[in-house]
Amino acid sequence: MNPIGRFLSTLFLFLVFPSCLSIDIIAPNHSIKDGDVLVSSGQSYELGFFGSGIDSTRRYVGIWYRKVSERTVVWVANRDNPINSTSGVLAINKQGNLVIYENNRSSVPVWSTNVPASISMTNCTAQLLDSGNLVLVQRDSKGVLWQSFDHGTDTLLAGMKLGLDLKIGLNRSLSSWKSKDDPGTGTILYGIDPSGFPQLFLYKGQTRWWRGGPWTGLRWSGVPEMTPTYIFNVTFVNSVDEVSIFYTMSNPSIISRMVVNESGIVQRLSWNDRDQQWIGIWSAPKEPCDTYGQCGPNSNCDPYQANDFICKCLPGFEPKSPQEWYLRDGSGGCVRKPNVSTCRSGEGFVKVARVKVPDTSMARANTSSRLKECEQECLRNCSCTAYASADERGLGCLRWYGDLVDTRTFSDVGQEIYIRVDRAELVSAKYEKSGPLANKGKQAILIVSVGVTLFLIIFLVCWLVKKRREARDRTRRNEFPLSLTSTSNCWRDLPIKEFEKGTSSSDLPLFDLSVIAAATNNFSGANKLGEGGFGSVYKGLLHDGKEIAVKRLAKYSGQGINEFRTEVELIAKLQHRNLVRILGCCIQGREKMLIYEYLPNKSLDSFIFNEPRRSQLDWSTRYNIICGIARGILYLHQDSRLRIIHRDLKASNVLLDASMNPKISDFGMARIFGVDQIEANTNRVVGT
């Protein structure tokens, strides 16, 4: 067939059977313009130009889910070089590289795949696979010249590797966006460090922030949630050519991703199609002991020590600074006890169970030796401070020489590590394990003493529990007649979507104080949003990444239990888009806290009385805010089940969400009116 005939045949197919043409391929002499999209063959992903945040003039080429209603970008090509117009073009250039031009093909590209081999443009195609991987393929050999999976941004997808290809010197890692609206390369890095025995790390800049630990054969040492019933199939490769990990889905219909956010948290999320939202499955770090080196060298971080310091020196060590240790600052760690010898002086090893093993960057590994051989090898070298199995099933050997950094305890899983101690410490450990029962007489005395002591303790505890329960019941009846549901024992397994359905006064979640303290970084000044007459407001981040606002009442503030009860009762019963939404509360000792949805634009007064921010309030926005406040007040006065007078409405009590929609807050001074009541008297002077 002559060239004209081939052209006419192709044109006929294009006009009559357009569906037969692939929509997932960029062929030579074809391009993707702003407004066009490339769709994978299984309709799972799309590629195209997009704008991020308020400033949509900055244009990027990215890949996102097609079947997810909330646009979720999983990869960005020109993340650090946005195009400042909608005239961008994605095409294959003469050298066979996939490139992005700002205006036309004659301009200098703002991004390129930079494949070094010189290949004719006509011999290359780009294809978006249904895995979310964009590949540049040499057509005659079908060889992959470049793929987006080797150059990830902030998201790890199924089948995508994380780690190092040692043959070509490629380090596959993830880095966060600069902010929620800026996909530029952020400061949070997630990847594998191959030094010593390979480990998973999360970095803030150059600083180690969280350590997943080494691979134990079943899971990462610092990720106990990875159980055999995990919904992902994880594969770890550690060879002379490659150190990497990737996962596949046990159920391919589940849409799931791992993402590193700008707050320094790595999250595993899955899409809930029924609720049309992302659900957090796992995240790290989520508690103080997750922070790298929280307790310094040669110590163990144990979050399960009730009412005690979380840092504890490992066997054979003592605090480097007893004064700092007493002040609950464990960052200095521990040092070997003085005047002891651990070199050929009858020394041995003490087992510490259920731990994330120390940093293995400087450790030595032997994957073929057994645990007994590992012990003998460590014992022969006086510089060896500890050893453990490389695989938690009993295979392999890890030996540490020097300080033991970033060890922590888990509640029910973890590895066993054996710490080198001197002879006296070893005898003491065996004594504690076996007990000082040298003869039957001492044993009988001890049993009787223990029995009597236990009886007295049980009797005293029962009496105290009874009295405390009676006092608590009286307090709840007289001062706070709300039915609250405690989340302190089930917080780890409680999905945040339960809070998203709204609350009622008969079932308002009660947060544990430790959860709120962890979310607000122990009520640090950096998390403080503002301060009022009744206390301070802090920004918090729950373990699954949900942002909250915590109103912490001052212990001696003017807002007593009556105002606190009023605010909880009212907001729990009121449901309106222009009223702030409450997620729960916390009552523990003198602490009284309210947990609200977090509104990023803060209060109206921060715009009105701030000259630079005031310019953001154009007349359309002002009108919308005024109408929203009016709708909220109308609802309180007429449309709600209760007739409410706020009594403290001012600019600082009007909060603004991300879209500048107003929400009325702070109901501590509010007053409930009867249905037919039009006036009332008060004994207190309140309000603005």
C-alpha angles and dihedrals in degrees: 000000000000121000093258090054092050090049093050091048091051091047090050092052091048093052099039103031107026092157091066091068115090116248095190098066135079105206127195113285090020128100145185115238130195104285095030122102136201113218124201117239094253093046091243101120141026131203123203148108119303140173122227127220127331094328098067091168089084102085128199136180110235147153122239140169114277097197096049115091093210107067105243115183113210100177136022124195104194096028093149097036110051122184113240096213142039094252096092123135131199113202146136113266129214092272091057096254125135106239142174119225124194097215115354141340093273093065126087109272117247091208137017139177086232096210102182097212115093105237130166115256091231090060096059136075132176120220134186107219124209089248089067092255118135109209134189107212134193101228101212097048097027086225119153109240096179137355135190090227087072091054105043124175117200101323134076114203131191110285093018115124126228116198142040135325099203094189095064098021095245119156111197110201140145128241127190127243115261089243140340089277100034118068092191118128107287132202097256113093128187122191151105123290108207095195114124102337110358117259140181114246139183114204134196101206104309093336122100106239106171132005123208089191128219126321109268099193093264105038145347108287091238097045107072091167089076097096128167088260091058113140090230130070106223123198123192120194121195112171140129089270103039145022109188149125132212136169138214128199119254085210110035091198090069113095107216137156141176115226136183111215131202092253092069097259128125112209139189109214133181128194117245104207094190095055093030094228143103114261121207113234100171139353140176142241097027106147137033094262089059091066111100113260093356092160100032126238125334095015137102126229110219115181092183097071100112113225090349138106110281093220121082128172116244117247112291094022136096134195114287089216113024090188093057089043090054089051089054094252108132099167092107091061127197139303134207112279111261126256096020130122124215096175118094093323101115093285124158144164134282119206121233111191137203097025143136100243118242124271107297096199090109097027125112120231135201112180095190104052126090128239094257091051088048091055093050092048091051092045092054092056113064091202092061108105101179145352138201141169113278089213117044089222088071103267129121132015135254120191127187125209112191133359121006107225132188103010118161139173126241126204102239112352135044141100133289120242126190116217122205111239136172124258095265092050090048092052090046091052092050090046091053090048098048099029129226097277101139099159142010094256093059090043092055093047091049093049093050092045093048092046094052092044092050091049092052092046093049091048092049093046092050091049092048092046091051093049092045092049091051091049091047092050091051091049093049093048095046105032113018113023096180126122106231129188114219117223097181096104099040103033095116092058099037110107114223090229088079087070093047092067093070131254138256133201091250095058113024114158115244112212122213114244092234091057092052092045091053092046093053095041089251092312092298122186090243089063095048113117099180148316133243140176093281100042145291135310121220134190114235138189118207121215092263094053099260112145119225139177116228120203104201112193115219110249091238099031125133091251105091131177092290095058091041091051090047093052094047094045095047100044092043090055098040118082117181134130091237095052122080113255121234120216098187145299141249126223115177123146107314091340116109117175137169120209115210136176109274115248109198098205092057119204132350093241090063086067101036096050097036113084098205094045094042089074089067089066101085118177093264091054092045091050091050091050093049092049091047092052090047091051090050093050092046089053091050094046102040119358106049125086087249125047105232131190109197097203094189106058112152139136094271090057093055110085126196126217126212091280093048092252111153124238123187114229143174107060096175092114097040121128127209116224129199119253093256097029117115101173141021141182126235134201094209133065107226141147137056 
